[in-house]
Amino acid sequence: MRISKRLTMAASAAIFTLLSSAAMADGEKIVIGTEGAYPPFNVLESDGTLTGFDIDIAKALCEEMKAQCTFVTQDWDGMIPALVAKKFDAIIASMSITEERKQKVDFSAKYYNTPPAIVVPKDSDITEATAEALAGKTLGAQSSTTHSNYAEAHMKGAELKLYPTADEYKLDIANGRVDAVIDDVVVLSEWLKTSEGACCKLLGTLPVDPVINGAGAGIAVRKGDPLAEKFSKAIQGIRASGKYQEINAKYFPFDVYGEE
């Protein structure tokens, strides 16, 4: 995620139409909110297009539902408030299904489930992804995420430094301003493959906390909205058709869906 692409509410005005002739003809109209700042899951490119696993899955789900869908970009911290305020109808932005969030929104079934992990500089003296090894260290995380909540609950000995976007913690660890960072293992692994991530290494994954990490990433909708069930059925549909596996293979050499 990219300081140069820091999303603001002004960027939220940009709407991207999914091109599906069947959907455009007679489908239900759905506005989808996403961050556009969480590669490889959702990325707002320099030309204004949205790419990533979340985006491709969203397009496949809309096609499965024969829905006419558009995207709106939204800063992460304001994602659920914007949904509740009806700025869009659904969130497809790698949002973990947690009990805390379920107090405010409803979720579809999961569409992927991967664990949290720790990254450190290559020359770090931290050798284990444990609370004990991180005690006294500065740990970076994106704010208002399950990963920052995990760090607060399980890494109490570390000094937690929060950032509005993942790009900002990545910049700080690359420049030696934090000792380690926590995020989804896929997000961190993909970053390490880039030139910007050459500074660092994956220390290891962390045990999943079901209460904090939830049951995987799902699609959030307003309370009582039947879209939750429609999206759940569409997820089943694209997995049965093989479309999900096709998208998965485009981004990852392993199955991100997790256990059935």
C-alpha positions as protocol buffer text, in pm:
chain_id: "A"
residue {
  index: 1
  type: MET
  ca { x: 0 y: 0 z: 0 }
}
residue {
  index: 2
  type: ARG
  ca { x: 153 y: 312 z: -111 }
}
residue {
  index: 3
  type: ILE
  ca { x: 204 y: 650 z: 50 }
}
residue {
  index: 4
  type: SER
  ca { x: 165 y: 804 z: -295 }
}
residue {
  index: 5
  type: LYS
  ca { x: -176 y: 638 z: -322 }
}
residue {
  index: 6
  type: ARG
  ca { x: -308 y: 729 z: 21 }
}
residue {
  index: 7
  type: LEU
  ca { x: -680 y: 704 z: -22 }
}
residue {
  index: 8
  type: THR
  ca { x: -898 y: 992 z: 86 }
}
residue {
  index: 9
  type: MET
  ca { x: -1271 y: 1050 z: 79 }
}
residue {
  index: 10
  type: ALA
  ca { x: -1215 y: 1240 z: -243 }
}
residue {
  index: 11
  type: ALA
  ca { x: -1095 y: 918 z: -402 }
}
residue {
  index: 12
  type: SER
  ca { x: -1417 y: 754 z: -293 }
}
residue {
  index: 13
  type: ALA
  ca { x: -1599 y: 946 z: -561 }
}
residue {
  index: 14
  type: ALA
  ca { x: -1433 y: 732 z: -828 }
}
residue {
  index: 15
  type: ILE
  ca { x: -1664 y: 445 z: -925 }
}
residue {
  index: 16
  type: PHE
  ca { x: -1558 y: 157 z: -1144 }
}
residue {
  index: 17
  type: THR
  ca { x: -1820 y: -34 z: -1341 }
}
residue {
  index: 18
  type: LEU
  ca { x: -1794 y: -409 z: -1383 }
}
residue {
  index: 19
  type: LEU
  ca { x: -1842 y: -504 z: -1745 }
}
residue {
  index: 20
  type: SER
  ca { x: -2081 y: -794 z: -1774 }
}
residue {
  index: 21
  type: SER
  ca { x: -2341 y: -779 z: -2048 }
}
residue {
  index: 22
  type: ALA
  ca { x: -2584 y: -1006 z: -1865 }
}
residue {
  index: 23
  type: ALA
  ca { x: -2545 y: -811 z: -1544 }
}
residue {
  index: 24
  type: MET
  ca { x: -2581 y: -475 z: -1715 }
}
residue {
  index: 25
  type: ALA
  ca { x: -2899 y: -589 z: -1882 }
}
residue {
  index: 26
  type: ASP
  ca { x: -3126 y: -670 z: -1593 }
}
residue {
  index: 27
  type: GLY
  ca { x: -2929 y: -742 z: -1273 }
}
residue {
  index: 28
  type: GLU
  ca { x: -2964 y: -606 z: -923 }
}
residue {
  index: 29
  type: LYS
  ca { x: -2752 y: -293 z: -872 }
}
residue {
  index: 30
  type: ILE
  ca { x: -2491 y: -330 z: -596 }
}
residue {
  index: 31
  type: VAL
  ca { x: -2228 y: -76 z: -491 }
}
residue {
  index: 32
  type: ILE
  ca { x: -1920 y: -240 z: -341 }
}
residue {
  index: 33
  type: GLY
  ca { x: -1680 y: -64 z: -106 }
}
residue {
  index: 34
  type: THR
  ca { x: -1313 y: -161 z: -107 }
}
residue {
  index: 35
  type: GLU
  ca { x: -990 y: -4 z: 17 }
}
residue {
  index: 36
  type: GLY
  ca { x: -771 y: -23 z: -292 }
}
residue {
  index: 37
  type: ALA
  ca { x: -466 y: -21 z: -67 }
}
residue {
  index: 38
  type: TYR
  ca { x: -402 y: -382 z: 39 }
}
residue {
  index: 39
  type: PRO
  ca { x: -202 y: -573 z: -223 }
}
residue {
  index: 40
  type: PRO
  ca { x: -234 y: -838 z: -350 }
}
residue {
  index: 41
  type: PHE
  ca { x: -599 y: -835 z: -241 }
}
residue {
  index: 42
  type: ASN
  ca { x: -711 y: -490 z: -354 }
}
residue {
  index: 43
  type: VAL
  ca { x: -505 y: -220 z: -525 }
}
residue {
  index: 44
  type: LEU
  ca { x: -594 y: 117 z: -676 }
}
residue {
  index: 45
  type: GLU
  ca { x: -359 y: 142 z: -974 }
}
residue {
  index: 46
  type: SER
  ca { x: -208 y: 469 z: -1099 }
}
residue {
  index: 47
  type: ASP
  ca { x: -451 y: 472 z: -1393 }
}
residue {
  index: 48
  type: GLY
  ca { x: -751 y: 457 z: -1158 }
}
residue {
  index: 49
  type: THR
  ca { x: -838 y: 91 z: -1209 }
}
residue {
  index: 50
  type: LEU
  ca { x: -888 y: -152 z: -924 }
}
residue {
  index: 51
  type: THR
  ca { x: -706 y: -485 z: -928 }
}
residue {
  index: 52
  type: GLY
  ca { x: -639 y: -772 z: -690 }
}
residue {
  index: 53
  type: PHE
  ca { x: -784 y: -1096 z: -555 }
}
residue {
  index: 54
  type: ASP
  ca { x: -1075 y: -921 z: -378 }
}
residue {
  index: 55
  type: ILE
  ca { x: -1166 y: -735 z: -695 }
}
residue {
  index: 56
  type: ASP
  ca { x: -1158 y: -1041 z: -919 }
}
residue {
  index: 57
  type: ILE
  ca { x: -1360 y: -1240 z: -667 }
}
residue {
  index: 58
  type: ALA
  ca { x: -1612 y: -954 z: -645 }
}
residue {
  index: 59
  type: LYS
  ca { x: -1650 y: -947 z: -1023 }
}
residue {
  index: 60
  type: ALA
  ca { x: -1698 y: -1324 z: -1034 }
}
residue {
  index: 61
  type: LEU
  ca { x: -1959 y: -1309 z: -757 }
}
residue {
  index: 62
  type: CYS
  ca { x: -2149 y: -1033 z: -932 }
}
residue {
  index: 63
  type: GLU
  ca { x: -2148 y: -1232 z: -1254 }
}
residue {
  index: 64
  type: GLU
  ca { x: -2270 y: -1539 z: -1065 }
}
residue {
  index: 65
  type: MET
  ca { x: -2550 y: -1330 z: -912 }
}
residue {
  index: 66
  type: LYS
  ca { x: -2622 y: -1159 z: -1245 }
}
residue {
  index: 67
  type: ALA
  ca { x: -2584 y: -830 z: -1059 }
}
residue {
  index: 68
  type: GLN
  ca { x: -2480 y: -491 z: -1191 }
}
residue {
  index: 69
  type: CYS
  ca { x: -2193 y: -395 z: -959 }
}
residue {
  index: 70
  type: THR
  ca { x: -1980 y: -86 z: -915 }
}
residue {
  index: 71
  type: PHE
  ca { x: -1685 y: -15 z: -683 }
}
residue {
  index: 72
  type: VAL
  ca { x: -1619 y: 275 z: -448 }
}
residue {
  index: 73
  type: THR
  ca { x: -1285 y: 323 z: -271 }
}
residue {
  index: 74
  type: GLN
  ca { x: -1290 y: 402 z: 100 }
}
residue {
  index: 75
  type: ASP
  ca { x: -1025 y: 450 z: 369 }
}
residue {
  index: 76
  type: TRP
  ca { x: -1010 y: 143 z: 593 }
}
residue {
  index: 77
  type: ASP
  ca { x: -1091 y: 318 z: 921 }
}
residue {
  index: 78
  type: GLY
  ca { x: -1418 y: 449 z: 779 }
}
residue {
  index: 79
  type: MET
  ca { x: -1524 y: 131 z: 600 }
}
residue {
  index: 80
  type: ILE
  ca { x: -1799 y: 6 z: 831 }
}
residue {
  index: 81
  type: PRO
  ca { x: -1935 y: 355 z: 912 }
}
residue {
  index: 82
  type: ALA
  ca { x: -1960 y: 425 z: 538 }
}
residue {
  index: 83
  type: LEU
  ca { x: -2147 y: 97 z: 483 }
}
residue {
  index: 84
  type: VAL
  ca { x: -2389 y: 175 z: 764 }
}
residue {
  index: 85
  type: ALA
  ca { x: -2437 y: 525 z: 619 }
}
residue {
  index: 86
  type: LYS
  ca { x: -2537 y: 361 z: 287 }
}
residue {
  index: 87
  type: LYS
  ca { x: -2246 y: 497 z: 85 }
}
residue {
  index: 88
  type: PHE
  ca { x: -2224 y: 145 z: -57 }
}
residue {
  index: 89
  type: ASP
  ca { x: -2406 y: -185 z: -15 }
}
residue {
  index: 90
  type: ALA
  ca { x: -2128 y: -432 z: 59 }
}
residue {
  index: 91
  type: ILE
  ca { x: -1763 y: -441 z: 167 }
}
residue {
  index: 92
  type: ILE
  ca { x: -1527 y: -668 z: -26 }
}
residue {
  index: 93
  type: ALA
  ca { x: -1192 y: -569 z: 120 }
}
residue {
  index: 94
  type: SER
  ca { x: -1040 y: -867 z: 303 }
}
residue {
  index: 95
  type: MET
  ca { x: -1250 y: -790 z: 612 }
}
residue {
  index: 96
  type: SER
  ca { x: -1225 y: -1064 z: 874 }
}
residue {
  index: 97
  type: ILE
  ca { x: -1549 y: -1200 z: 1016 }
}
residue {
  index: 98
  type: THR
  ca { x: -1530 y: -1126 z: 1389 }
}
residue {
  index: 99
  type: GLU
  ca { x: -1787 y: -1116 z: 1668 }
}
residue {
  index: 100
  type: GLU
  ca { x: -1709 y: -749 z: 1731 }
}
residue {
  index: 101
  type: ARG
  ca { x: -1783 y: -654 z: 1371 }
}
residue {
  index: 102
  type: LYS
  ca { x: -2093 y: -875 z: 1366 }
}
residue {
  index: 103
  type: GLN
  ca { x: -2243 y: -642 z: 1625 }
}
residue {
  index: 104
  type: LYS
  ca { x: -2251 y: -373 z: 1353 }
}
residue {
  index: 105
  type: VAL
  ca { x: -2284 y: -561 z: 1021 }
}
residue {
  index: 106
  type: ASP
  ca { x: -2382 y: -898 z: 877 }
}
residue {
  index: 107
  type: PHE
  ca { x: -2139 y: -1117 z: 685 }
}
residue {
  index: 108
  type: SER
  ca { x: -2150 y: -1367 z: 403 }
}
residue {
  index: 109
  type: ALA
  ca { x: -1967 y: -1696 z: 438 }
}
residue {
  index: 110
  type: LYS
  ca { x: -1588 y: -1664 z: 416 }
}
residue {
  index: 111
  type: TYR
  ca { x: -1419 y: -1638 z: 79 }
}
residue {
  index: 112
  type: TYR
  ca { x: -1067 y: -1693 z: 210 }
}
residue {
  index: 113
  type: ASN
  ca { x: -886 y: -1759 z: 538 }
}
residue {
  index: 114
  type: THR
  ca { x: -513 y: -1707 z: 599 }
}
residue {
  index: 115
  type: PRO
  ca { x: -321 y: -1657 z: 927 }
}
residue {
  index: 116
  type: PRO
  ca { x: -134 y: -1354 z: 1064 }
}
residue {
  index: 117
  type: ALA
  ca { x: 244 y: -1341 z: 1047 }
}
residue {
  index: 118
  type: ILE
  ca { x: 547 y: -1139 z: 1158 }
}
residue {
  index: 119
  type: VAL
  ca { x: 809 y: -978 z: 932 }
}
residue {
  index: 120
  type: VAL
  ca { x: 1141 y: -839 z: 1057 }
}
residue {
  index: 121
  type: PRO
  ca { x: 1446 y: -679 z: 890 }
}
residue {
  index: 122
  type: LYS
  ca { x: 1690 y: -934 z: 748 }
}
residue {
  index: 123
  type: ASP
  ca { x: 1955 y: -837 z: 1004 }
}
residue {
  index: 124
  type: SER
  ca { x: 1714 y: -849 z: 1299 }
}
residue {
  index: 125
  type: ASP
  ca { x: 1814 y: -1016 z: 1626 }
}
residue {
  index: 126
  type: ILE
  ca { x: 1452 y: -1135 z: 1667 }
}
residue {
  index: 127
  type: THR
  ca { x: 1453 y: -1506 z: 1591 }
}
residue {
  index: 128
  type: GLU
  ca { x: 1100 y: -1622 z: 1679 }
}
residue {
  index: 129
  type: ALA
  ca { x: 746 y: -1504 z: 1605 }
}
residue {
  index: 130
  type: THR
  ca { x: 649 y: -1506 z: 1973 }
}
residue {
  index: 131
  type: ALA
  ca { x: 539 y: -1255 z: 2232 }
}
residue {
  index: 132
  type: GLU
  ca { x: 854 y: -1324 z: 2432 }
}
residue {
  index: 133
  type: ALA
  ca { x: 1084 y: -1255 z: 2138 }
}
residue {
  index: 134
  type: LEU
  ca { x: 900 y: -930 z: 2058 }
}
residue {
  index: 135
  type: ALA
  ca { x: 899 y: -798 z: 2416 }
}
residue {
  index: 136
  type: GLY
  ca { x: 1061 y: -456 z: 2430 }
}
residue {
  index: 137
  type: LYS
  ca { x: 1050 y: -421 z: 2050 }
}
residue {
  index: 138
  type: THR
  ca { x: 846 y: -178 z: 1841 }
}
residue {
  index: 139
  type: LEU
  ca { x: 579 y: -362 z: 1641 }
}
residue {
  index: 140
  type: GLY
  ca { x: 400 y: -195 z: 1349 }
}
residue {
  index: 141
  type: ALA
  ca { x: 45 y: -273 z: 1233 }
}
residue {
  index: 142
  type: GLN
  ca { x: -236 y: -118 z: 1033 }
}
residue {
  index: 143
  type: SER
  ca { x: -490 y: 34 z: 1270 }
}
residue {
  index: 144
  type: SER
  ca { x: -848 y: -97 z: 1309 }
}
residue {
  index: 145
  type: THR
  ca { x: -752 y: -443 z: 1184 }
}
residue {
  index: 146
  type: THR
  ca { x: -764 y: -788 z: 1339 }
}
residue {
  index: 147
  type: HIS
  ca { x: -384 y: -781 z: 1326 }
}
residue {
  index: 148
  type: SER
  ca { x: -355 y: -472 z: 1544 }
}
residue {
  index: 149
  type: ASN
  ca { x: -612 y: -625 z: 1780 }
}
residue {
  index: 150
  type: TYR
  ca { x: -409 y: -946 z: 1788 }
}
residue {
  index: 151
  type: ALA
  ca { x: -93 y: -755 z: 1876 }
}
residue {
  index: 152
  type: GLU
  ca { x: -271 y: -566 z: 2154 }
}
residue {
  index: 153
  type: ALA
  ca { x: -400 y: -891 z: 2302 }
}
residue {
  index: 154
  type: HIS
  ca { x: -101 y: -1121 z: 2255 }
}
residue {
  index: 155
  type: MET
  ca { x: 207 y: -899 z: 2221 }
}
residue {
  index: 156
  type: LYS
  ca { x: 165 y: -692 z: 2535 }
}
residue {
  index: 157
  type: GLY
  ca { x: 539 y: -662 z: 2590 }
}
residue {
  index: 158
  type: ALA
  ca { x: 591 y: -492 z: 2255 }
}
residue {
  index: 159
  type: GLU
  ca { x: 538 y: -123 z: 2183 }
}
residue {
  index: 160
  type: LEU
  ca { x: 260 y: -118 z: 1924 }
}
residue {
  index: 161
  type: LYS
  ca { x: 280 y: 152 z: 1657 }
}
residue {
  index: 162
  type: LEU
  ca { x: -33 y: 193 z: 1443 }
}
residue {
  index: 163
  type: TYR
  ca { x: -60 y: 319 z: 1085 }
}
residue {
  index: 164
  type: PRO
  ca { x: -357 y: 421 z: 867 }
}
residue {
  index: 165
  type: THR
  ca { x: -231 y: 201 z: 580 }
}
residue {
  index: 166
  type: ALA
  ca { x: -1 y: -96 z: 536 }
}
residue {
  index: 167
  type: ASP
  ca { x: 220 y: 109 z: 303 }
}
residue {
  index: 168
  type: GLU
  ca { x: 318 y: 329 z: 593 }
}
residue {
  index: 169
  type: TYR
  ca { x: 430 y: 50 z: 824 }
}
residue {
  index: 170
  type: LYS
  ca { x: 619 y: -106 z: 532 }
}
residue {
  index: 171
  type: LEU
  ca { x: 803 y: 222 z: 477 }
}
residue {
  index: 172
  type: ASP
  ca { x: 893 y: 245 z: 844 }
}
residue {
  index: 173
  type: ILE
  ca { x: 1028 y: -110 z: 876 }
}
residue {
  index: 174
  type: ALA
  ca { x: 1229 y: -61 z: 556 }
}
residue {
  index: 175
  type: ASN
  ca { x: 1382 y: 251 z: 711 }
}
residue {
  index: 176
  type: GLY
  ca { x: 1447 y: 98 z: 1052 }
}
residue {
  index: 177
  type: ARG
  ca { x: 1178 y: 287 z: 1244 }
}
residue {
  index: 178
  type: VAL
  ca { x: 1006 y: -29 z: 1374 }
}
residue {
  index: 179
  type: ASP
  ca { x: 1154 y: -365 z: 1470 }
}
residue {
  index: 180
  type: ALA
  ca { x: 879 y: -586 z: 1326 }
}
residue {
  index: 181
  type: VAL
  ca { x: 536 y: -572 z: 1162 }
}
residue {
  index: 182
  type: ILE
  ca { x: 228 y: -792 z: 1180 }
}
residue {
  index: 183
  type: ASP
  ca { x: -24 y: -856 z: 900 }
}
residue {
  index: 184
  type: ASP
  ca { x: -178 y: -1133 z: 692 }
}
residue {
  index: 185
  type: VAL
  ca { x: 85 y: -1385 z: 583 }
}
residue {
  index: 186
  type: VAL
  ca { x: -14 y: -1350 z: 216 }
}
residue {
  index: 187
  type: VAL
  ca { x: 11 y: -970 z: 221 }
}
residue {
  index: 188
  type: LEU
  ca { x: 352 y: -984 z: 384 }
}
residue {
  index: 189
  type: SER
  ca { x: 480 y: -1267 z: 163 }
}
residue {
  index: 190
  type: GLU
  ca { x: 381 y: -1085 z: -155 }
}
residue {
  index: 191
  type: TRP
  ca { x: 545 y: -764 z: -33 }
}
residue {
  index: 192
  type: LEU
  ca { x: 870 y: -948 z: 40 }
}
residue {
  index: 193
  type: LYS
  ca { x: 888 y: -1047 z: -328 }
}
residue {
  index: 194
  type: THR
  ca { x: 907 y: -680 z: -432 }
}
residue {
  index: 195
  type: SER
  ca { x: 1210 y: -453 z: -437 }
}
residue {
  index: 196
  type: GLU
  ca { x: 1060 y: -252 z: -149 }
}
residue {
  index: 197
  type: GLY
  ca { x: 1036 y: -569 z: 58 }
}
residue {
  index: 198
  type: ALA
  ca { x: 1398 y: -672 z: -3 }
}
residue {
  index: 199
  type: CYS
  ca { x: 1482 y: -525 z: 338 }
}
residue {
  index: 200
  type: CYS
  ca { x: 1300 y: -789 z: 529 }
}
residue {
  index: 201
  type: LYS
  ca { x: 1214 y: -1154 z: 589 }
}
residue {
  index: 202
  type: LEU
  ca { x: 915 y: -1356 z: 710 }
}
residue {
  index: 203
  type: LEU
  ca { x: 981 y: -1463 z: 1068 }
}
residue {
  index: 204
  type: GLY
  ca { x: 682 y: -1696 z: 1088 }
}
residue {
  index: 205
  type: THR
  ca { x: 306 y: -1726 z: 1115 }
}
residue {
  index: 206
  type: LEU
  ca { x: 114 y: -1684 z: 1441 }
}
residue {
  index: 207
  type: PRO
  ca { x: -143 y: -1912 z: 1604 }
}
residue {
  index: 208
  type: VAL
  ca { x: -491 y: -1804 z: 1497 }
}
residue {
  index: 209
  type: ASP
  ca { x: -706 y: -1656 z: 1774 }
}
residue {
  index: 210
  type: PRO
  ca { x: -1064 y: -1745 z: 1667 }
}
residue {
  index: 211
  type: VAL
  ca { x: -1211 y: -1459 z: 1869 }
}
residue {
  index: 212
  type: ILE
  ca { x: -981 y: -1194 z: 1721 }
}
residue {
  index: 213
  type: ASN
  ca { x: -898 y: -1334 z: 1378 }
}
residue {
  index: 214
  type: GLY
  ca { x: -1248 y: -1464 z: 1319 }
}
residue {
  index: 215
  type: ALA
  ca { x: -1357 y: -1722 z: 1065 }
}
residue {
  index: 216
  type: GLY
  ca { x: -1183 y: -1579 z: 760 }
}
residue {
  index: 217
  type: ALA
  ca { x: -1255 y: -1286 z: 530 }
}
residue {
  index: 218
  type: GLY
  ca { x: -1619 y: -1233 z: 439 }
}
residue {
  index: 219
  type: ILE
  ca { x: -1840 y: -982 z: 263 }
}
residue {
  index: 220
  type: ALA
  ca { x: -1996 y: -730 z: 502 }
}
residue {
  index: 221
  type: VAL
  ca { x: -2345 y: -587 z: 445 }
}
residue {
  index: 222
  type: ARG
  ca { x: -2585 y: -385 z: 656 }
}
residue {
  index: 223
  type: LYS
  ca { x: -2773 y: -565 z: 932 }
}
residue {
  index: 224
  type: GLY
  ca { x: -3065 y: -764 z: 797 }
}
residue {
  index: 225
  type: ASP
  ca { x: -2967 y: -721 z: 432 }
}
residue {
  index: 226
  type: PRO
  ca { x: -3044 y: -1038 z: 229 }
}
residue {
  index: 227
  type: LEU
  ca { x: -2730 y: -967 z: 24 }
}
residue {
  index: 228
  type: ALA
  ca { x: -2532 y: -1165 z: 284 }
}
residue {
  index: 229
  type: GLU
  ca { x: -2708 y: -1487 z: 187 }
}
residue {
  index: 230
  type: LYS
  ca { x: -2693 y: -1403 z: -184 }
}
residue {
  index: 231
  type: PHE
  ca { x: -2317 y: -1354 z: -165 }
}
residue {
  index: 232
  type: SER
  ca { x: -2278 y: -1677 z: 36 }
}
residue {
  index: 233
  type: LYS
  ca { x: -2462 y: -1872 z: -234 }
}
residue {
  index: 234
  type: ALA
  ca { x: -2254 y: -1701 z: -503 }
}
residue {
  index: 235
  type: ILE
  ca { x: -1932 y: -1803 z: -322 }
}
residue {
  index: 236
  type: GLN
  ca { x: -2054 y: -2163 z: -329 }
}
residue {
  index: 237
  type: GLY
  ca { x: -2138 y: -2119 z: -697 }
}
residue {
  index: 238
  type: ILE
  ca { x: -1795 y: -1995 z: -809 }
}
residue {
  index: 239
  type: ARG
  ca { x: -1621 y: -2266 z: -606 }
}
residue {
  index: 240
  type: ALA
  ca { x: -1840 y: -2533 z: -766 }
}
residue {
  index: 241
  type: SER
  ca { x: -1783 y: -2394 z: -1116 }
}
residue {
  index: 242
  type: GLY
  ca { x: -1405 y: -2371 z: -1077 }
}
residue {
  index: 243
  type: LYS
  ca { x: -1400 y: -1991 z: -1120 }
}
residue {
  index: 244
  type: TYR
  ca { x: -1274 y: -1943 z: -764 }
}
residue {
  index: 245
  type: GLN
  ca { x: -983 y: -2181 z: -823 }
}
residue {
  index: 246
  type: GLU
  ca { x: -898 y: -2001 z: -1147 }
}
residue {
  index: 247
  type: ILE
  ca { x: -876 y: -1667 z: -964 }
}
residue {
  index: 248
  type: ASN
  ca { x: -684 y: -1824 z: -673 }
}
residue {
  index: 249
  type: ALA
  ca { x: -423 y: -1964 z: -914 }
}
residue {
  index: 250
  type: LYS
  ca { x: -377 y: -1620 z: -1072 }
}
residue {
  index: 251
  type: TYR
  ca { x: -250 y: -1481 z: -741 }
}
residue {
  index: 252
  type: PHE
  ca { x: -128 y: -1764 z: -518 }
}
residue {
  index: 253
  type: PRO
  ca { x: 51 y: -2101 z: -552 }
}
residue {
  index: 254
  type: PHE
  ca { x: -162 y: -2243 z: -270 }
}
residue {
  index: 255
  type: ASP
  ca { x: -531 y: -2252 z: -171 }
}
residue {
  index: 256
  type: VAL
  ca { x: -621 y: -1940 z: 29 }
}
residue {
  index: 257
  type: TYR
  ca { x: -973 y: -2064 z: 101 }
}
residue {
  index: 258
  type: GLY
  ca { x: -863 y: -2278 z: 393 }
}
residue {
  index: 259
  type: GLU
  ca { x: -1054 y: -2571 z: 535 }
}
residue {
  index: 260
  type: GLU
  ca { x: -1409 y: -2632 z: 417 }
}
